[in-house]
Amino acid sequence: MLRFHNTLTRKKEEFKPLISNEVKMYSCGPTVYNYAHIGNFRSFIFVDLLRRYLKYKGFKLNHVMNITDVDDKTIRDSLKDGKSLQEFTQHYTAEFLSDLKTLNVEIPEVMPKATDHIPEMVELIKTLKEKGNAYERNGTTYFSISSFKDYGKLANLDTENLKKNADGRLNSSDEYEKDDARDFALWKPWEESDGDVFWETDIGKGRPGWHIECSAMSTKYLGETFDIHTGGVDLVFPHHTNEIAQSECAHCKTFVNYWLHNEHLFVNGEKMSKSAGNFFTLRDLLEKGYSPMAIRYQFIASHYRQQLNFTEDALKQIPQTLQRFYDFIDKLESLSAGEENSNVSDLITVAKKGFEESMDDDLNISGALAAIFDFMREINKLMSENKIGKSNAKDVLHLMNEFNQVLGVFDHEKGEIAEEVEALIEQRQEARKNKDFAAADKIRDDLKEKGIILEDTKDGVKWKKIN
């Protein structure tokens, strides 16, 4: 039975999607004004693990992740760079997608940009105004918190003591114009500091507030009620709280059934900040020589609802763990002889059961990894005793591939470089055939510098990547 901890109810619940074999899921994506930092990727890799496991369980996925390409930061920094908003945000959107690929993160089925959905936001705001949940003051349209009796239910808030402007995205003058200091902006009028960033609409010349963007895009692609909404714990209030208020007032329906939030990432036990010298983008870590899969593994190896303390010391140890996976798979792939063993099928059943029971329990990754390592230890023991046959090895490899469909760390790098390596192996073989041993040795040495070890066997040349 698949269960998730639902932030809304504060307990684990059996997961029952609206449609039995399909999951509709929305994830808050990046604000594309700079390179994403590793704190951002804690959330995106958690979501990747979640979507991979849902697919493993047989669900068809309709996963939407937005791109916030208009807000105060994107406007401010695009003007500073002397670029149009579109040119500026397209660059950082492309870099974000490149980072996802590097970390073997699957791309969601839909990735809508906020600037492509202004009409949907305007219609949603008009609906809220018509229903008495929103009002206009000096060109700004505000949501009236007092009009929604369940406001704050996601964060278990005392609405009487809410901090005004909690999201920090309102104009400094807003608090003096609103009916209630707790109300938040749905639409902001154009100001000179916005440059040429504005839309002429039925509700005035201006641009959307941050919260309305996700409500409009999620309902367009997933419907007025959908299954799962994800994000970091920092988004519970005010962002997700405000999404619920807007959406449920507009549609008079439950907005989302399951809210899943990942905990914060710390670096060396401290909150990540440039002033503390512990602020990293993915590029920073790659330039230091760390493997993308080691970075990914450090993110997924801790439960998503536990605070993750990211350290370079821990990161340096992970390649040894990954090498255990790679060596295990290489042994199975190169197995040439051994007796077939009926006990292997039992070990496979136990490992698969242990993995799934742990992952079914709110993505208990520690238990899932323990099941894999126990399985590998038993199979390695049998291989050392020559008690594994080729058919057994094929079955074990199939299971490891199933596990990797969820974890995404075993063979990603090998797959990325396989074509290049195989081509160089062919060149080396041709050089040896022509007795050009100097050229053959150079190819071997060049590959070794890149962490690729060649082994000449009676079955041909085998290679493996050493981290």
C-alpha positions in Angstrom: 0.0 0.0 0.0 1.6 3.3 -1.1 1.4 6.0 1.6 2.6 9.6 1.7 2.9 12.1 4.5 0.3 14.7 3.6 1.3 18.2 4.8 -2.4 19.2 4.8 -3.5 16.5 7.3 -0.1 16.1 9.0 -0.2 12.3 8.8 0.6 9.4 6.4 -2.3 8.5 4.1 -2.9 5.8 1.6 -2.4 7.3 -1.9 -5.6 7.1 -3.9 -5.4 9.1 -7.1 -8.5 10.6 -8.7 -8.1 8.3 -11.7 -7.0 4.8 -10.7 -4.0 4.4 -13.1 -3.1 8.1 -13.5 -1.4 10.7 -11.3 -1.8 14.4 -11.9 1.0 16.2 -10.2 2.2 19.8 -10.0 5.7 20.9 -8.8 6.8 24.5 -8.2 9.6 25.1 -10.6 12.5 27.6 -10.7 12.4 31.4 -11.0 14.8 31.8 -13.9 16.9 34.8 -13.0 20.2 33.0 -12.2 21.7 29.5 -12.1 19.8 27.2 -9.8 21.7 26.4 -6.5 22.0 23.0 -4.8 19.2 24.0 -2.4 16.9 24.2 -5.3 18.0 20.8 -6.6 17.2 19.2 -3.3 13.5 19.8 -4.2 13.9 18.9 -7.9 15.7 15.6 -7.2 13.1 14.7 -4.6 10.4 15.2 -7.1 12.3 13.1 -9.6 12.5 10.2 -7.2 8.8 10.6 -6.5 7.8 10.6 -10.2 10.1 7.7 -11.0 8.6 5.6 -8.2 5.1 6.4 -9.3 6.0 5.2 -12.8 7.6 2.1 -11.3 4.3 1.4 -9.6 2.6 1.5 -13.0 1.0 4.9 -12.9 0.7 7.0 -16.0 2.0 10.5 -15.1 0.8 13.9 -16.0 3.4 16.0 -14.3 3.5 19.8 -14.6 6.4 22.0 -13.4 6.2 25.8 -14.0 8.9 28.2 -15.1 8.5 31.5 -13.3 9.9 33.9 -15.9 8.2 37.1 -14.7 8.6 38.5 -11.1 10.5 41.2 -9.4 13.8 39.4 -9.7 13.6 38.5 -13.4 12.6 42.1 -14.2 15.3 43.6 -12.0 18.1 41.5 -13.4 17.1 41.5 -17.0 17.1 45.3 -16.9 20.5 45.3 -15.1 21.8 43.1 -18.0 20.3 45.3 -20.6 18.3 42.3 -22.1 14.7 41.8 -22.8 12.9 39.7 -20.2 12.4 36.9 -22.8 16.0 36.8 -23.8 17.2 36.9 -20.2 14.9 34.2 -18.9 15.3 31.9 -22.0 19.1 31.7 -21.2 18.6 30.6 -17.6 15.7 28.3 -18.5 18.0 26.5 -20.9 20.7 26.3 -18.3 18.3 24.9 -15.8 17.2 22.2 -18.2 20.8 21.4 -18.9 21.4 21.0 -15.2 18.5 18.6 -14.9 19.9 16.5 -17.7 23.3 16.4 -16.0 21.7 15.1 -12.8 19.7 12.6 -14.7 16.4 14.2 -13.7 13.5 13.4 -15.9 11.8 16.3 -17.6 8.1 16.7 -16.5 5.4 16.2 -19.2 4.5 19.9 -19.2 6.8 22.9 -18.3 4.6 26.0 -18.8 6.1 29.5 -18.6 4.2 32.1 -16.7 4.5 34.7 -19.5 2.6 32.3 -21.8 -0.4 32.2 -19.5 -1.2 35.8 -18.7 -4.8 35.4 -20.1 -5.5 32.5 -17.8 -4.3 34.5 -14.8 -6.4 37.5 -15.8 -9.5 35.3 -16.1 -8.9 33.7 -12.7 -8.5 37.2 -11.1 -11.7 38.4 -12.7 -13.5 35.4 -11.3 -12.2 36.1 -7.8 -13.3 39.7 -8.1 -16.7 38.7 -9.2 -17.1 36.4 -6.2 -16.0 39.0 -3.8 -12.6 37.4 -2.9 -10.5 40.1 -4.6 -10.6 43.9 -4.8 -8.7 46.7 -6.5 -6.8 49.6 -4.9 -4.9 52.1 -7.1 -4.4 49.6 -9.9 -3.3 46.7 -7.7 -5.7 43.8 -7.3 -5.5 42.0 -3.9 -6.9 38.8 -2.6 -9.0 39.2 0.6 -7.8 36.7 3.1 -10.8 37.3 5.3 -13.1 36.0 2.5 -11.7 32.5 2.8 -12.5 30.9 6.2 -10.0 28.1 5.7 -7.1 30.3 5.0 -3.9 28.9 6.6 -5.1 25.3 6.9 -2.0 23.9 5.1 0.4 25.6 7.5 -1.9 25.4 10.5 -1.7 29.2 10.9 -3.3 31.5 13.3 -4.7 34.0 10.8 -5.1 36.7 13.3 -1.3 36.9 13.8 -0.1 36.5 10.2 3.0 38.5 9.2 2.2 41.0 6.6 4.0 40.7 3.3 5.4 37.3 4.3 6.5 36.5 0.7 8.5 39.7 0.4 7.2 40.3 -3.1 4.9 43.2 -2.6 5.6 46.8 -3.2 6.6 48.8 -0.2 3.4 51.0 -0.6 1.1 48.0 -0.7 0.5 47.7 3.0 -1.0 51.2 3.1 -3.4 50.6 0.2 -4.9 47.2 1.2 -8.1 46.7 3.2 -6.1 44.3 5.4 -2.4 44.2 5.9 -2.4 40.4 5.5 -3.9 40.5 1.9 -1.6 39.7 -1.0 -1.3 41.0 -4.6 -2.8 39.2 -7.5 -2.1 41.8 -10.1 0.4 44.7 -9.9 0.1 47.9 -12.0 3.0 48.9 -14.3 5.6 51.1 -12.7 8.5 52.9 -14.4 11.0 50.4 -12.8 9.3 47.6 -14.7 10.6 48.9 -18.0 8.8 47.3 -21.0 7.5 44.4 -18.9 3.7 44.7 -18.8 0.5 43.4 -20.3 -2.5 45.4 -21.3 -5.5 43.5 -19.9 -9.1 43.8 -18.8 -7.9 44.4 -15.2 -5.3 47.0 -16.2 -1.8 47.5 -17.5 0.6 45.5 -15.4 1.8 42.0 -14.5 0.8 39.1 -12.3 1.7 38.5 -8.7 3.7 35.4 -7.9 1.0 33.2 -6.3 -1.6 33.5 -9.1 0.8 32.1 -11.6 0.8 28.6 -10.2 -2.9 28.5 -9.6 -3.6 29.4 -13.2 -1.1 27.0 -14.8 -1.8 24.0 -12.6 -5.6 24.1 -13.1 -5.2 24.6 -16.9 -3.2 21.5 -17.3 -4.4 19.3 -14.4 -7.9 20.4 -13.7 -9.5 22.2 -10.8 -8.7 19.3 -8.4 -5.6 17.2 -8.8 -3.6 14.6 -6.9 -0.2 15.8 -5.7 1.4 19.2 -5.3 5.1 19.3 -4.3 7.6 21.9 -3.2 10.1 22.8 -0.4 8.9 23.5 3.1 9.7 27.2 2.6 6.7 27.3 0.1 4.1 26.0 2.6 3.5 29.6 3.6 2.8 31.9 2.0 3.0 30.5 -1.5 1.1 27.2 -1.3 -1.2 28.6 1.3 -2.2 31.4 -1.1 -2.5 29.0 -4.0 -5.1 27.1 -2.0 -7.0 30.2 -1.1 -7.2 31.5 -4.7 -8.0 28.2 -6.3 -10.6 27.0 -3.8 -12.4 30.4 -3.8 -12.5 30.5 -7.6 -13.6 26.9 -8.2 -15.4 25.9 -4.9 -13.5 22.6 -4.9 -10.6 21.0 -3.1 -7.5 22.2 -4.9 -5.1 19.4 -4.1 -5.5 16.1 -2.3 -1.9 15.4 -1.3 0.7 18.0 -0.4 4.3 16.7 -0.3 7.1 19.0 1.0 10.8 18.3 1.2 12.9 19.7 4.1 15.7 22.3 3.8 19.2 21.7 2.7 22.1 22.9 4.9 25.7 23.1 3.9 28.3 22.1 6.6 25.5 22.5 9.2 24.6 26.0 8.2 22.0 27.7 6.1 23.5 28.2 2.6 24.5 31.8 1.9 27.1 33.6 -0.2 28.3 35.5 2.9 29.0 32.2 4.7 31.0 30.9 1.8 28.9 27.8 1.5 26.8 28.7 -1.5 27.1 26.3 -4.5 25.5 25.9 -7.9 25.8 22.6 -9.7 28.5 24.2 -11.9 30.6 25.0 -8.8 30.6 21.4 -7.7 31.3 20.1 -11.2 34.3 22.5 -11.5 35.6 21.0 -8.3 35.6 17.6 -10.0 32.7 16.0 -8.4 30.6 13.4 -10.3 27.0 14.4 -11.2 25.9 11.0 -10.0 27.7 11.4 -6.7 25.8 14.7 -6.2 22.5 13.0 -7.2 23.2 10.1 -4.8 23.8 12.4 -1.8 20.5 14.1 -2.5 18.4 10.9 -2.8 20.1 8.9 0.0 18.4 11.0 2.7 14.6 11.0 3.3 13.0 14.0 1.7 11.3 15.1 5.0 14.6 15.1 6.8 16.9 18.1 6.8 19.9 17.3 4.5 23.4 18.5 5.6 25.4 18.6 2.4 29.1 18.4 2.9 32.0 17.9 0.5 33.6 15.4 2.9 30.5 13.2 2.4 30.4 13.8 -1.3 34.0 12.6 -1.6 33.0 9.2 -0.1 30.0 8.5 -2.4 32.0 7.4 -5.5 33.1 4.4 -3.5 29.4 3.5 -2.9 28.6 4.0 -6.6 31.6 1.9 -7.6 30.1 -1.0 -5.6 27.0 -0.8 -7.9 29.1 -0.5 -11.1 31.4 -3.4 -10.2 28.5 -5.6 -9.3 26.8 -4.9 -12.6 30.1 -5.4 -14.5 30.6 -8.8 -12.8 27.1 -9.9 -13.8 27.5 -8.7 -17.4 30.8 -10.5 -17.8 29.8 -13.7 -16.1 30.8 -16.5 -18.5 30.2 -19.7 -16.4 28.6 -21.0 -13.3 25.9 -23.3 -12.1 22.2 -22.1 -12.2 20.9 -21.6 -8.8 17.2 -21.9 -7.9 17.8 -19.9 -4.7 18.5 -16.7 -6.7 14.8 -16.3 -7.6 14.0 -16.3 -3.8 16.7 -13.6 -3.2 15.2 -11.5 -6.0 11.7 -11.8 -4.5 12.9 -10.8 -1.0 14.9 -7.8 -2.4 12.1 -6.6 -4.5 9.6 -6.9 -1.6 12.0 -5.1 0.8 12.6 -2.3 -1.7 8.9 -1.8 -2.5 7.7 -2.0 1.1 10.2 0.8 2.1 9.4 3.0 -0.9 5.7 2.5 -0.3 6.2 3.9 3.2 6.5 7.6 2.2 9.5 7.0 0.0 11.7 5.5 2.8 14.8 5.5 0.8 17.1 4.3 3.6 15.2 1.0 3.8 15.1 0.7 0.0 18.8 1.1 -0.3 19.4 -1.4 2.6 17.3 -4.0 0.7 19.5 -3.4 -2.4 22.8 -3.7 -0.5 21.7 -6.8 1.3 20.7 -8.4 -2.1 24.1 -7.4 -3.6 26.0 -8.9 -0.7 24.1 -12.3 -1.1 24.6 -12.4 -4.9 28.3 -11.4 -4.6 28.8 -14.3 -2.2 27.2 -16.8 -4.6 29.3 -15.4 -7.5 32.5 -15.9 -5.5 31.4 -19.5 -5.0 30.6 -19.9 -8.7 27.0 -20.6 -7.8 25.4 -18.2 -10.3 24.6 -19.1 -13.9 24.1 -16.9 -16.9 20.3 -17.1 -16.6 20.5 -16.1 -12.9 22.8 -13.2 -13.8 20.3 -12.0 -16.4 17.5 -12.1 -13.8 19.6 -10.2 -11.3 20.5 -7.5 -13.9 16.9 -7.1 -14.7 16.0 -6.4 -11.1 18.9 -4.0 -10.8 17.7 -2.2 -13.8 14.2 -1.9 -12.2 15.8 -0.4 -9.1 17.8 2.0 -11.3 14.6 3.2 -13.0 13.8 4.7 -9.6 17.2 5.7 -8.3 18.7 6.8 -11.7 22.4 6.4 -10.6 23.7 3.1 -11.7 24.6 3.4 -15.3 23.8 7.0 -16.3 27.4 8.1 -16.8 28.3 4.8 -18.5 25.4 5.3 -20.9 26.5 8.9 -21.6 30.0 8.0 -22.6 29.5 4.5 -24.0 29.4 5.5 -27.6 32.6 7.5 -27.4 34.4 4.7 -25.5 33.3 2.0 -27.9 34.6 4.0 -30.8 38.0 4.5 -29.1 38.2 0.7 -28.4 37.6 0.0 -32.1 40.4 2.5 -32.9 42.7 0.7 -30.4 41.9 -2.7 -31.8 42.6 -1.4 -35.3 45.9 0.0 -34.1 46.9 -3.3 -32.5 46.0 -5.1 -35.7 48.3 -2.8 -37.6 51.0 -3.4 -34.9 50.9 0.3 -34.0 51.2 -0.5 -30.3 52.2 3.1 -29.4 48.9 4.4 -30.7 47.0 1.6 -28.9 48.8 2.3 -25.6 48.0 6.0 -25.9 44.3 5.3 -26.3 44.4 3.1 -23.2 46.3 5.7 -21.3 44.0 8.6 -22.4 40.9 6.6 -21.3 42.5 5.8 -18.0 43.0 9.5 -17.3 39.3 9.9 -17.9 38.6 7.1 -15.4 37.9 4.4 -18.0 39.7 1.1 -17.4 40.1 -1.4 -20.3 40.4 -5.1 -19.7 41.5 -7.5 -22.4 39.6 -10.8 -21.9 39.1 -13.9 -24.0 35.6 -12.6 -24.7 36.9 -9.3 -26.1 37.7 -5.9 -24.6 35.6 -5.0 -21.5 35.6 -1.5 -19.9 34.4 0.1 -16.8 34.3 3.6 -15.3 36.2 4.1 -12.0 35.0 7.0 -10.0 
